[in-house]
C-alpha cells in the first residue's frame, strides 16, 4: 500500500506539471496548430471515457453494487458540473489573443484562466491519485490522459500572460502554479481517504472519479476539440485514444 501511495503521488505530480510543457510550447510558438489541439484533446477524452466505463465503474460495481456505483458516478459528474459552472475556463485558440491590444485585459484573461484551470485540476489530481491507489496501471493511464490535456491548458495560461507582460518567467510561473493544484488534490485525497480506506470507500471513490472524467471529456474536452477543428481530427483522436487505452489494458491483464 505504501508503495502505491508514493507512486500515486508521483503520477499525479507528473500529470499536473505537464502544464509546464504547454507553457514552454506557448513561449516558443505562441499558438499551436488547430489539428494538433483537436487531435490531442480528442485523444485524451477517448482515454478517459474508455478507462471510466471499462475499468473504474465496473470495479466500483463489484465493491459497492450496481445502484451505489451509479449514484457515485452521477455525484462525480454533478460535482464537476458545479465547478465548471462557478469557475469556467477556456483554452487558447477559442479566442484570438493576437487581436487584443489592451495588455491589462490580456493579463487579466491569463490570470483568470490560470485560476480556472487550477481549480479544475484539483479534482483531476484526486482522480489520478485514487485510480493509482487502486491499480498502478490504471493510475498511469489516467495520468497520461490528464497530462495530455494539461499541455494545451499550460498554453492557455502562458500565451496571454507572455503577450501582455513580455516576461517568460511570469508566464512560466503562472502555468506552473495552475498545475500544482493536482498534487495538492492528491494530498487532500490521501489525508481524507487513507485513514478510512476500505474496499467500500474505494468503490465509491472510483465511481465518482469515473463520473468526473466522463464529465470532463463530454463537457469540456470534446467540445473544445471540435472548436479547434470542425473536421474529423477530434473524432479520430477520440477513437485512437480509446483504442490505445483498450490495447494497453488488454496487454496488462
C-alpha positions as CSV (number, residue, x, y, z in Angstrom):
1,X,0.0,0.0,0.0
2,X,2.8,2.4,0.9
3,X,4.4,1.8,-2.5
4,X,1.1,2.5,-4.2
5,X,0.7,5.8,-2.2
6,X,4.1,7.1,-3.3
7,X,3.5,6.0,-6.9
8,X,0.1,7.7,-6.9
9,X,1.7,11.0,-5.7
10,X,4.4,10.7,-8.4
11,X,1.9,10.1,-11.2
12,X,-0.3,12.9,-10.0
13,X,2.5,15.4,-9.8
14,X,3.8,14.4,-13.2
15,X,0.3,14.8,-14.8
16,X,-0.2,18.2,-13.1
17,X,3.1,19.6,-14.1
18,X,2.5,18.8,-17.7
19,X,1.1,22.3,-17.8
20,X,4.7,23.5,-17.9
21,X,5.2,21.6,-21.2
22,X,2.4,23.6,-22.6
23,X,3.9,26.8,-21.1
24,X,7.2,26.1,-22.9
25,X,5.4,25.5,-26.2
26,X,3.5,28.7,-25.6
27,X,6.7,30.7,-25.2
28,X,8.2,29.0,-28.2
29,X,5.4,29.0,-30.8
30,X,2.7,31.2,-29.1
31,X,-0.2,29.3,-30.7
32,X,-0.4,25.6,-31.7
33,X,-2.0,24.2,-34.8
34,X,-5.7,23.6,-34.7
35,X,-5.4,20.0,-35.9
36,X,-2.8,19.3,-33.2
37,X,-5.1,20.7,-30.5
38,X,-8.2,19.0,-31.8
39,X,-6.5,15.6,-32.0
40,X,-4.7,15.9,-28.6
41,X,-7.8,16.9,-26.7
42,X,-9.9,14.2,-28.5
43,X,-7.3,11.5,-27.7
44,X,-7.3,12.5,-24.0
45,X,-11.1,12.3,-24.0
46,X,-11.1,8.9,-25.6
47,X,-8.7,7.5,-23.0
48,X,-10.7,9.0,-20.1
49,X,-14.1,7.7,-21.3
50,X,-12.9,4.2,-22.0
51,X,-11.0,3.7,-18.7
52,X,-14.0,5.1,-16.8
53,X,-16.5,2.6,-18.3
54,X,-14.3,-0.4,-18.8
55,X,-12.3,-0.3,-15.5
56,X,-13.3,2.3,-12.9
57,X,-17.1,1.8,-12.9
58,X,-17.0,-2.0,-13.2
59,X,-14.6,-2.1,-10.3
60,X,-16.9,0.1,-8.3
61,X,-19.9,-2.1,-9.1
62,X,-18.0,-5.1,-7.7
63,X,-17.2,-3.3,-4.5
64,X,-20.5,-1.4,-3.7
65,X,-23.1,-2.8,-6.1
66,X,-24.8,-1.5,-9.2
67,X,-27.0,1.1,-7.7
68,X,-24.5,2.6,-5.3
69,X,-21.8,2.7,-8.0
70,X,-24.0,4.6,-10.4
71,X,-25.1,7.0,-7.6
72,X,-21.4,7.7,-7.0
73,X,-20.8,8.1,-10.7
74,X,-23.5,10.8,-11.1
75,X,-22.3,12.5,-7.9
76,X,-18.9,12.8,-9.6
77,X,-20.4,14.2,-12.8
78,X,-22.5,16.7,-10.9
79,X,-19.5,17.8,-8.8
80,X,-17.6,18.7,-12.0
81,X,-20.6,20.5,-13.4
82,X,-20.8,22.7,-10.3
83,X,-17.1,23.5,-10.5
84,X,-17.3,24.3,-14.2
85,X,-20.4,26.5,-13.7
86,X,-18.9,28.5,-10.9
87,X,-15.5,28.9,-12.4
88,X,-15.3,28.2,-16.2
89,X,-12.1,28.4,-18.1
90,X,-11.1,28.5,-21.8
91,X,-8.3,27.2,-23.9
92,X,-6.1,29.3,-26.2
93,X,-7.4,29.2,-29.7
94,X,-11.0,29.7,-28.7
95,X,-10.4,33.4,-28.9
96,X,-7.9,35.3,-30.9
97,X,-5.5,36.8,-28.4
98,X,-3.5,38.5,-31.1
99,X,-6.3,41.0,-31.7
100,X,-6.4,42.2,-28.2
101,X,-4.2,45.2,-27.7
102,X,-5.2,46.0,-24.1
103,X,-2.4,44.5,-22.1
104,X,-4.2,44.8,-18.8
105,X,-7.2,42.9,-20.2
106,X,-4.9,40.3,-21.7
107,X,-3.1,39.8,-18.4
108,X,-6.4,39.6,-16.5
109,X,-7.5,36.9,-19.0
110,X,-4.4,34.9,-18.5
111,X,-4.6,35.1,-14.7
112,X,-8.3,34.1,-14.7
113,X,-7.6,31.2,-17.0
114,X,-4.8,30.1,-14.6
115,X,-7.2,30.3,-11.6
116,X,-9.9,28.4,-13.5
117,X,-7.5,25.7,-14.7
118,X,-6.0,25.3,-11.2
119,X,-9.5,24.7,-9.7
120,X,-10.4,22.3,-12.5
121,X,-7.1,20.4,-12.0
122,X,-7.9,19.8,-8.3
123,X,-10.5,17.0,-8.8
124,X,-8.3,15.6,-11.6
125,X,-5.5,15.2,-9.1
126,X,-7.9,13.4,-6.8
127,X,-9.0,11.2,-9.7
128,X,-5.4,10.3,-10.7
129,X,-4.4,9.6,-7.1
130,X,-7.5,7.4,-6.4
131,X,-7.0,5.4,-9.6
132,X,-3.4,4.8,-8.9
133,X,-4.1,3.8,-5.3
134,X,-6.4,1.1,-6.6
135,X,-4.3,-0.1,-9.5
136,X,-1.0,1.5,-10.6
137,X,-1.6,0.6,-14.3
138,X,-5.0,2.3,-14.3
139,X,-3.5,5.3,-12.4
140,X,-0.8,5.5,-15.1
141,X,-3.4,5.6,-17.9
142,X,-5.3,8.3,-16.1
143,X,-2.1,10.3,-15.5
144,X,-1.2,10.1,-19.2
145,X,-4.7,11.3,-20.3
146,X,-4.6,14.2,-17.8
147,X,-1.1,15.2,-18.8
148,X,-2.1,15.3,-22.5
149,X,-4.9,17.8,-21.9
150,X,-2.8,19.7,-19.4
151,X,-0.4,20.6,-22.1
152,X,-2.9,22.9,-24.0
153,X,-4.0,24.2,-20.6
154,X,-0.5,25.3,-20.0
155,X,-0.6,27.1,-23.3
156,X,-3.8,28.8,-22.4
157,X,-2.1,30.3,-19.3
158,X,1.3,31.2,-20.7
159,X,0.4,32.7,-24.0
160,X,-1.8,35.7,-22.9
161,X,0.4,36.4,-19.9
162,X,3.6,36.4,-22.0
163,X,1.9,38.6,-24.7
164,X,0.7,41.1,-22.0
165,X,3.9,41.3,-19.9
166,X,6.7,40.1,-22.2
167,X,8.0,38.1,-19.3
168,X,8.8,34.5,-19.9
169,X,9.3,34.0,-16.1
170,X,5.9,35.2,-15.2
171,X,4.2,33.2,-18.0
172,X,6.0,30.0,-16.9
173,X,5.4,30.6,-13.2
174,X,1.6,31.0,-13.6
175,X,1.4,28.0,-15.8
176,X,3.4,26.0,-13.2
177,X,1.1,27.2,-10.4
178,X,-2.0,26.1,-12.3
179,X,-0.7,22.6,-12.4
180,X,0.4,22.4,-8.8
181,X,-3.2,22.1,-7.7
182,X,-3.2,18.4,-8.9
183,X,-0.7,17.1,-6.4
184,X,-2.5,19.3,-3.8
185,X,-5.7,17.5,-4.7
186,X,-3.9,14.2,-4.3
187,X,-2.6,15.2,-0.9
188,X,-6.0,16.1,0.3
189,X,-7.4,12.8,-1.0
190,X,-4.6,10.9,0.9
191,X,-5.4,12.8,4.1
192,X,-9.1,12.1,3.8
193,X,-9.1,8.6,2.4
194,X,-6.1,6.7,3.8
195,X,-7.3,6.7,7.5
196,X,-10.7,5.2,6.4
197,X,-9.7,3.3,3.3
198,X,-11.8,0.2,2.8
199,X,-13.0,-1.7,-0.3
200,X,-16.4,0.0,0.0
201,X,-14.9,3.5,0.4
202,X,-12.6,2.9,-2.6
203,X,-15.5,1.7,-4.6
204,X,-17.4,4.9,-4.0
205,X,-14.3,7.0,-4.9
206,X,-13.7,5.1,-8.1
207,X,-17.3,5.6,-9.2
208,X,-17.0,9.4,-8.5
209,X,-13.7,9.5,-10.3
210,X,-15.3,7.8,-13.4
211,X,-18.1,10.4,-13.3
212,X,-15.6,13.3,-13.1
213,X,-13.6,12.0,-16.0
214,X,-16.6,11.4,-18.2
215,X,-17.9,14.9,-17.4
216,X,-14.5,16.4,-18.2
217,X,-14.5,14.6,-21.6
218,X,-18.0,15.2,-22.7
219,X,-18.5,18.8,-21.4
220,X,-15.0,20.1,-21.9
221,X,-12.5,18.1,-24.0
222,X,-14.7,17.0,-26.9
223,X,-16.5,20.4,-27.5
224,X,-13.2,22.3,-27.2
225,X,-11.5,19.8,-29.6
226,X,-14.3,20.5,-32.1
227,X,-13.9,24.2,-31.7
228,X,-10.3,23.9,-32.9
229,X,-11.0,21.6,-35.8
230,X,-14.5,21.1,-37.2
231,X,-13.3,18.2,-39.5
232,X,-12.8,14.6,-38.3
233,X,-9.5,15.1,-36.5
234,X,-11.1,15.3,-33.0
235,X,-13.2,12.2,-33.7
236,X,-10.1,10.3,-34.8
237,X,-8.3,11.4,-31.7
238,X,-11.2,10.0,-29.5
239,X,-11.2,6.7,-31.4
240,X,-7.4,6.3,-31.3
241,X,-7.4,7.2,-27.6
242,X,-9.9,4.6,-26.9
243,X,-8.1,2.0,-29.0
244,X,-4.7,2.7,-27.3
245,X,-6.3,2.5,-23.9
246,X,-8.1,-0.7,-24.7
247,X,-5.0,-2.3,-26.1
248,X,-2.9,-1.2,-23.1
249,X,-5.4,-2.6,-20.6
250,X,-5.6,-5.9,-22.6
251,X,-1.8,-6.2,-22.6
252,X,-1.7,-5.6,-18.8
253,X,-4.3,-8.3,-18.0
